[in-house]
Amino acid sequence: MKPITSLLFCLVLFTTPATSLPADRLLGVHSARVMSQSMPWIAEEAGLFRRYELEFPLVYIGSSPLATAAMLGGDGELLMDGGLGPVRAFVQGTTELVCIGGQKNILTQSILAKPPIKRLEDLRGKKVGVTRIGATTHYFATQAFRKIGMEAGRDYTMIQTGGAPEMLAALVSGAIDAGTLSSPLDAQAVALGHQYIVYGPDLRIPQVAVGFMTRRSTLAKRPQVLGRFMRVMAEAAKILHTDKEFTFKVLGKQLRIDDRKILETGYNAEIKALEPRLTIRSEAFQAVLDDVAQIDPRAKKVKPDDLIDRRFLDEMTKSGFFDQLWGEKS
């Protein structure tokens, strides 16, 4: 845990302005540089954190297990990640993490490769990339291959690349034969001559693909700060869903993509899976619990609501904040 603690401390130390700020600081961790985790980028670019008197330094840890470990070690206060890490920790008795908002409740990763590979069966004996074992890319690839009776280690080799950009680089260089990618990097891979072997959005596999997680201790100590953060994310979600030009500007800057066609293709595929009102879906957590239960029977005793706290979503609904934001009557 100490190396992660040191990394986060150094990043925050050297990105802190010399002048003191009245804003409340909330330290964030995210596990993937992808569109579904882009709302803090959008909020920063739009000045939303400043408007809500928040400061949100965001640290990238390109691995769901490591990002979860950082949070459990007290090195972050808000985590954007899939549900596998938090659910596994909960089942094993570490119940500190709780989900306070949803971004994506289905998997939309896809598996891509260069011709002549056309089917999953063509990857027998070959190398398939995932970001990390235990990450959502690993879960998606495993589920896709199991549908046709193929298992990692026996029928193909699973390679950890460490992050989404690294995955694309490994695919382009030929270090892996196929890669498990999210939007908009999957569209970028297509532009570079690769093709879909499995197109994830069509499968609509339920899963906590991306959610907002916090520690229960943080929730108890800083509910007002977290409440303002969730309002910022709600406003950022509105921009994400309604202002493509602004979103493309942010994604292009953060992901270093300047090809309009790639951004357009990736956005159109991914936006359908993202939650406009940050909805948390119980069935997505149940899907994770069912998967974990295959190797740890204790998961059968856990209910989805044990991992969910909807207080901020309920408040924004009951107060009319969501309706006002979206221009709808209560």
N, C-alpha and C positions, 0 to 999 in steps of 0.2 A: 504493500500500500504506500510506503514512503516515497518511491519514485513518482507515483501519480500525484501525491500530495505536493511534492517539490515542484513538479511541472505546473500544476495549477497555480501554486503560489507565485511562481516566477512570472507566469503569463499575466496574472492579474496585477502584480507589482509593477511590471514594466509597461502596462497599458493604462495605468491610472494617471489621470491628469495631475499636474503639480498643484493646481488650485483645488481647494476643498469644494465638494459639491453637496448641496442639500438633499439630493436624491437618495432614496433608499436603494441599497445595492443588493442584488440577488444574483448569486453565482450559478450560471447554467452550464450544463454538459450536454453535448449531442453526439450521436454515434455515426452519423452519415451525412455527407455533403450531397444532398439530393433535394428535389423539389418539395417532397412531403415534409421536410424539416426546414423549410425556408422562411417560415413566418417571422422568426426573430430578425432575420436579415431584412425582410420587408419592413418590419416595425422600426428598425433602426434607421433605414433609409428614409422612411416617411416621417420621422421625428416623433413617433408615438411614445417611445419610452420617455423622452424628454417631457412630453405633454402630461404624462401621468406621474412625473417626478420619480422615475425609476432609472436605475443604471443596471444593465444586464450584460456583464462580460460573459462571453460564451466560449467555452473551451471544447475543441473537437478531440474526441478519443475514438478512433475508427474501429471500434469493436464493442458490440453490445455487452459481452461479459465483463470487459474492462470498465466500460462506462457504468455498468451496474455496480461493480466493485468500488469504483470511485465514490459513488453516491452513498453506498452503505458504509464506507469508511469516513463519511463526513466531509468529503472534499467537494461537494456540490450541493446546491439546494433545489435545483430544478433540472430534471433530466428529460430530454426528448429521445425516445428510444422505442423499440419494439417491446412486446410483453414477455418474451421468453425468459430473459434474465430476471426481472422482478418476480415472475410467477415461480420459477425454480427456487429462488431464494425464499419466497414465502412458504412454499411446500416444505422446504428443509428447516423451517422454523424461524427464519429471519424475516419478520413481518413488518419491517420499518417502512418499506416503500408502498405508496398508494397512488393510484391514477386519478387525476383531477380533471382531465380533459382528453378528448380524442382528436386525432388528425386523420388517421386512416385505419379502418377496421377490416380491410381485406388486403391480401397480398397482391401486389402488381409487378413484382419482379418478373423478368423474362430470361430465358436462356438463349444465348446467341452463339453462332459459330460461323466460320467461313465455309463456303462451298468447297468440296462436294457434300459436307455433312448436312443432312436434311432432317433427320429424326433422332430422337434420343438413343435409339438402338445403334445408330452409327457412332455413338460415343463409347461403345464398349471397348475397354482397354485403353481409353484416352484420359486426358487430364481435364477436369472440370473445376473452374474457379468459383469460390465463394469468398466473402470478405473474411469471416471468421467462423470457426465451429461454434455453434450456439447462436449465431446471428440469424436475422430473418432470411438472408440470402441462403444460408445453410438449410434452414427449415424448408424454404420453398423448393430448392433443388432436390432435397431428400424426398419430399412429398411427390414431386413430379416423376422422379425415377421409380419410386415405389409403385406407382400406378401401372408400370409395365414390368414389374418384378425385378428391377435392377437395384443393387445395393452398392454403396461406396465401399471400397476396399476389395470387394469381390469382382465387381463388373466394371468399375471405373475408379480412377484416383481423384480424390477431392483435394484441391489445393487452396490454401488460405492466402489471399493476396494482401489483406490488411486494410483495405478501404475501396470505395467505389472508383475513384480515379485510378488507383493502382490496378484495379481489376481490368479497366479498359486498356491500360498500358500493357498489361500482361497478355491480353487477348490480341492486341494489335501486333505485339512483338513475336507472338507465337509461343510464348512461354506456357500458355494453356491452350487447349483445343476448343474450349467453350467457356463462356463466362455468364454469371448470373447478375444481371444489371437492372437498375431502376431508372426511371425517367429523370432527366432527359438524356442520360448517358447511353441508354439503349438506342435512342434515335441517332446519337452520334456514332455508335458502332455500326449501325445500318449504313450511314453515310460513308463509312470507311470500308464498305464492302462485305459486311457480315449480314447474316440473315437470322430471323427468328426460328428457333427450333421448338420453343414453347413460348407462346405469347400469354403472359400471366394475367393481364386484365380480363381476358375472356373467361378464365377459370373461376374468378371471384371466390377464392378460398378464404373463409372467415379466419381472421387472426388479428391480434393487436399489433398491427404493422408499425404504427407510430402513435405514441401517446405522450401526454405530459405527466410525468411522475415526480412526486416530491416525497420527502421523509415525513412521517407522522409527527416527529418532534418539531420540524419546521412549520408544519401546518398548525400545530398548537401554539407556537411562539409568534408566528408572523402571518396570521390569517389575512390581515388587511393588505399587506404587501403582495401576497399571493393572489388575492382578489383583484388588485389593480393589474397585476401581471396578466391574469386571464382576460381582463377587459382589453388589454393591449393586443393579446393574441386574437381575440374576437374581431377587433378592428382590422388587424393584419389579414385575417382570413377573408374578410369582406373585400379587401384590396386584391388578394390573391384570386378570388373568384370572379371579380368584376372588372379589374383593370389589367388587361393583358400586357399593355405597353409598359406600365410601371413594373409589373412582375418580370417581364423579359429583361428589362434594364437591370434589375437586381440579380436575376439568375445568371445573366451574361457576365456580370461583374464578379459574382462569387464563384461561378463554375468555369469562368474563362472560356465561354462559348460565345462566339460572335456570328454564328450562322443562324439567321432568322428561321430558316426551314427546320433546323434541328430543334430550336426552342419551341416553335409552333407545333411540331409533331409530338414532342415530348409532353408539352402542356396539355394538348387536346386529349391525349391518352390518360394522363394522370389525374386531371382535375375532376373527372367523373368519380374517382374513388375517394376524394377528400371531403371531409365533413365541414359544411359551411358554418354550422353552429357548434363545432367542437364536440359533437355527440360521442359519448362512450357507449358502445354496444356490448351488452352482456354476452351475447353469443360469440363475440370475438374472443373474450376471455375464456369462455367455456371451451372453445376450440383449442386454446393453448393448454388448458388444464387436462383435456382429454389426451393430448399428445404426451404431456409430461407423465400422466398416469400410466402410460405403457411401460415406463421404466421406474416409476416411483408411485406405488399404490396410494401413498398418502394424499396425492392430488385429488383422489376421488372424494375426500372429505371436505375439500375446499370449495366454496361457492364463489361465483364471479363477483358478487357484491362485497365479499370480504376484501377485495383488492381495489374497490372503487369508492371514491368520495365525490358526490355530485353537487356539493353545496354551492360552488361558484356557478356552475351551469344552471342550477335551480334558481339562484338569485338573479342571474341575468335574464332568465325567462320570466320569472314572477314580476320583476321590476319593470319589465317592458323594454329592457336594454336591447335585446336581440331584435325585437320588432321595430324599434326605433332605428336601429342600425341598418336593417334591411328594408326599411320603408313600408312595414306592414302594420296593420292594426292589431292591437292586443285582443 
